[in-house]
Amino acid sequence: MEYYLKDLGHGFGTFIKITDWSEIKNNFLLNIGENYIVFTLGLEEDMILNEHTSNNENEEYNNLINLKIFSGNIRHGKLSFNPKQSPFIIGRSPDCDVIIDDSMLSRFHCTLKFIDTKWYIIDGTIDKNKNEVKASTNGSWKYAFEETLITDGMTFKANHNLFICSFSN
């Protein structure tokens, strides 16, 4: 038997804790601390290309990731990154690529990386010396906009309630 989780679109939303690399799809919604970030992929309506843009530049524009940050004390509004700027880090440290002034965020809260043709996110940062991920203190949470398989040990939240899934035989 398999069980799935999906937000029904009512109330404050259902969010799943990110514990491994997770693909970012268009209109991906992330909750970190007291902030929500909407990710869109590719060119947006307000970005204008000129007639001299090469095919290589068009490919780069098609692989853009755009961030819109809502709530909390924000130092950045709408931001865009291309694959050449990958990986980039979101957190409260001045050394991050996206700085959000929120005491609920870790200094280096989450990392985004372009792999092959897709953008991915992981909670925390990668310790290059040990080649392992150091998770953030309060987690990174993705909105459950599509059915997600519930796994043993999976953590999700609905409003201010935390749930840890546990299967027994």
N, C-alpha and C positions, 0 to 999 in steps of 0.2 A: 504494500500500500504506500502511496505517496500523498503528501499533503502540500498544498500551495498556499501562499499568502499574497494578497493584493489589496491595496487600499480601495475603498468603495467611493471615495470622493466626498465624504461627509465628515464634518468635525475638523480636528487639527491634523489629520494625516497619520499615516503609518509609515515608519522609517525603519530600514534594515541596517544594522551595523556592518560597516565594510571591514572585512578581515583579510581579504586577499585582493589582488588586482581585479578591478571591476570595470567593464567597458562603459564608456560614457556615450550615451546615445543622445540624439537631438532632444532638447528640452529636459535634460537630466536635472533633477532637483536635489541639491545637497544641503544638509543641515549640519552646521558645525557651530558649537557654542550657541550664541543667541542670533546667529546669522543664517540666512538662506541664500544659496547661490544657484542661479539658473544658468546652465551651460547650453549654448546653441552651437551648432557646427556649420562651418562654411561661411560664405558671404552673407551679410545681412543687408537689408534694404538700404540702409543709410551709408553703405560703403560703395563708392563709385570707382570703377576701373576706367582708365583712359584707353584710347584706341591703340596705344603703343605697348600695351601690356603683353608680354611674351607668353607662350604656352606654359613654360616653366613657372612663371609667376602666377598664372591662372591656377595651376595645380597646387601651388602654395596657398593661394586664397581659398581653394576648395577644402583644404585641410586645416583651416583656421579653427580655433576654439575660442568662443566668446563667453565672457563671464559677466553676469549682472548680479551685483551683491545687494541684498535687501536687509534692513534692520541693523541695529547696533551702531556703534561709532565706526564709521567707515572712512578710510583714507583714500580709497579708490572707488570709482563708480564702475562704469562699463569698461572692460579690458578685453583685448584680443591677443592671442599668442599663435605663432606658427610653429610647425614641427621643428624648425631649426632652434627654437627657444626651449625645446624639451630637453630634460625634464624641468619643471618649475614647481616651486613650493609655496604653499599658502600657510600663513601662521601669523603670530604677533611679533616675531623678531624682525628688527630692521634689516636682517640679512635675507629675508624671504623675498620672493618675486612679487607676491601679493601680500600686503600687510593689512591685517584687520585688528583694530584695537579692541580686543575683547578678552577679559580675564579668564573666560572659560576655554579659550584656545591655548594649545601648547605653543611654545615658541616656534616649532616647526611642526605644523599640524597634519598636513596631508601633501602628497606628491602626485603630480599629474605627468604622464609620460606618453609620447607618441610612439607607438610600436607598429611597424609595418604600415598599415593604412588607417589605424584607429587610435583614438585617445583612450587612456586608462587612468584610473585613480586608485590610490591605496592610502589607507590611514597611516599617518606617521611619515617618517623619513627613512632612507636607506643608509645604513652605516656601511660605507664603502670598505672600511678596513675589515669588518667581520662579514660583509656581504649578507646582512640580515636587516629586517625592518624593525625599527624602534617605533612602536605604536604611540599615538597621542594619549593624553590622560583621559579625556572625555569622549573620544571616539569621533568618527565621521559617519554620517548616516545618510543613506540614499533613500529617496522616496520610492515606495512600492507601487509604482504606476503600472507595472505589468506583473503577471503571475510569476512568483518566484518559489522554487522548490524549497520547502522547509527542511533543514538538515539538523542533525543532532548537535546541540550546543549553539545553534544560531540564536542571536539576540536581536530583538526588534522592539520598537517602542510605538505606542499609540498614545498621543497626548503626553502626559507625564508618567505613564505607566510603562515599566520595562518588563519584557518577557524573555525568558531563556528557555529554549525548546530542549526537551529531553525525551528520548525514546527509550522504552524498555520492552523487552521481549514478552 
